Amino acid sequence: MLPFDNPMGGFDVYQFFFIGIIALIFIVLIISIMKGIITWNYNNSQPRLTVNAKVVARRENVSSHTQFDENNMSNVNSNTSYFLTFEIESGDRMEFKVKSNEYAMIAEQDRGRLTFQGRRYLKFERML
């Protein structure tokens, strides 16, 4: 007898719940993959632009996840994402996710040439 077999035959509540959770995980995974493909396609279809810009804000987003092993010992994993907000000559502001090494080299109020494609940050060349 399988763990989810109902002796009366047919589906029981646990079986329905288990299948529903698996389906939900699968749907979320498919939506996430499709969203990534759509964003990638959008960015690739946009022209590469280089504009004069000023860095008006910097921020970090730290996310952490705690895992417990079989001995109930915790293991904390963290991930830091780095973001820069640029203001271009028209007054519009754009925020881009950047790599940690670039984030470390760029300060607020830096001026230079921002190159981007759609929502994808490519580079920032400071004017000295």
N, C-alpha and C positions, 0 to 999 in steps of 0.2 A: 504494500500500500504506500503510495507516494504521500509526502507531507501535506499536500494540498488536496488530496482525494477526499471527496465527500462520500461517506458510506451510503447516502441516499441517492447518489448519482447527481450529475450536473455540476454547476459551479457553486462554490460557497463564497462568502464575503471575503475571506482571506485571499482566495485565488483571484477574485476580481480586483482587489486592492493591489496585489502583487503585479498583475499584468498592467494595471493602470499606472503604477509607478515606473515600470520599465518603459511603457509607451511615452510617458511624460519626459523621462530622461532622454529618450531617443529624439523626441520632437524638439526639445531645447537644444540638443546637440546639432541637429539639422538646421535650426534657425540660426544658431551661432555661426556655423560654417557658411550659410548663405549670406549673412550680414557681412562677414569678412570678404567674401567674393565680390559682393556688390560695392563695398567701399574700395577695394583694390581696383576694380574695373572703373569706378568713377574717377579715382585719382589718376589712373593711366590715361583716361580720355581727356583730361584737362591739360592746358598748355603749361609749360614751365614758365613761371614769372619771376623776375627779379625786380625788386622795388626798394626804395629808400625806406628805412624803418628805424624805430627806436624801441628798445626793450623797456616796457613799462611795468612788468611784474614777473616774478619768478615764484614757482611753488613746487612743493614736493608732495607726493601722495604715498604714504607708507601703508601697506596692507600686510596683515599677518594672519597666520593660520597655525593653530595648535593641534598637534597629533599626539595620541597616546598609544604606547606600545602595549604588548601583552603583560608587562610588569607594572603597568599604570604609570610609567615614566613619561613625562611630557617632552615634546620636541617642538619648538616654535620656529616656524619658517616665516621670514618676512621678505617683502619685495618693495623696492622704492621706485616710483615713476617720477620723472622730472618734466616740468612744463615751463615754457616761456611764453609770455604774452607780448606781442609786438603791436605797435601802433604805426600805421603807414601814413603817408602824407595827406591822404583824404580824411584822416581822423578815425578810420575803421580800425578795429582791434581784432587780432587773430591769435589764438592760443594753439601751440603745437607741442606735442610730446617730443622730447629730445633725449639724446644719450647722455649718460652721466658725465662723460669727459667734456662734452660741449657745454653742459649746464655749469660745470665748474669754471669754465673759461669766460663766461658771459655774465656781466653784471647789469643791474638795473641802470637805466639811463644811457647804456651803450648805444651808439648810433652806427649804422652801417647798411649793407646791402643784404636783404633777405631774399632767398630763393626758395620757392615752394611750388608744389604741383597739386592742385586741388586742396585737400586737407593734409597733405603729406609735406612735412618739413624736409628740406634738402640741405640748406646750409645758411650760415650767417657770417658775413665777412665784416668785421669791425673796421670803422674808419678811425684812424688814429689822429 
